[in-house]
Amino acid sequence: MESCDSKTNGVCLRSATWKQAVHAGNRATGRLLYHSYWCDEHAEIIAAKRHLDRLPPPTMARMVAERV
């Protein structure tokens, strides 16, 4: 299991639950540069920041099933 890539206030030690694809250029046709891995908390922060900056939402996929 991947760990969260966040380095805000140190290093996040939680397991990653989201995988973000980072592309060069257009997301649909641009070249895939790398994948970033995020825990639930940091994935929400990234999505909220992109919304505030009026950018398209990040291309993320949940890697693990949500617990009920």
N, C-alpha and C positions, 0 to 999 in steps of 0.2 A: 504494500500500500504506500502510495506517495504521501509526503508530508506537505503541509501548507507552505507556499512560497513567500508568505508575507514576512517582511522584515521591519514592520512598524513597531516601534518600542521594543526592539530586540528581535528575536526569532520566534515565530509561532510554532509551538510544538504539537499542535493538533493534527490529526489525520485529514488529508484532503478528501473532500466529498464532491468537488466540482472540478471539471477540466475545461480550461478556456483555450480556444484556438486563436493564435495571434498571426495575422496575415500581413503581407506587404501589399499595399494597394487595395483594390476592391476585395471585400471579404468573400464574395461568391467566386471570383475568378483569380484573385491574387494568390501569390505563392505563400504557402504555409511556412512561417518562420520557426515557430516553436509552440509548445503547449505550456501553459501555466496551470498550477494546481492550487486550489483554494479551499479552506474550510468554509462552513456555512456562514459564519460571521463576516469573514473578509470578502466572500462572494457578494453578500448583500451590500457591503460598503462600496465595492467597485461598481456595482449596478447603480446604486444611488448617486455616486459621483458622476458617472456618465450621463445620467438623467439630468442632473443639475447643470452639467456642462453642455447640455443639448446635443449630445452625441448619440448615435444608435446604441442600443443595448449590447453588452458584450456577448460574443458567441460562446456560450457555456453549456455544458451538458453534465447532468448529475451522474456521478460514477457509482454511487451506492444507493440502494433503495431507501426511501425515507422511513424512519421508524414510526410505528403507530402507537 
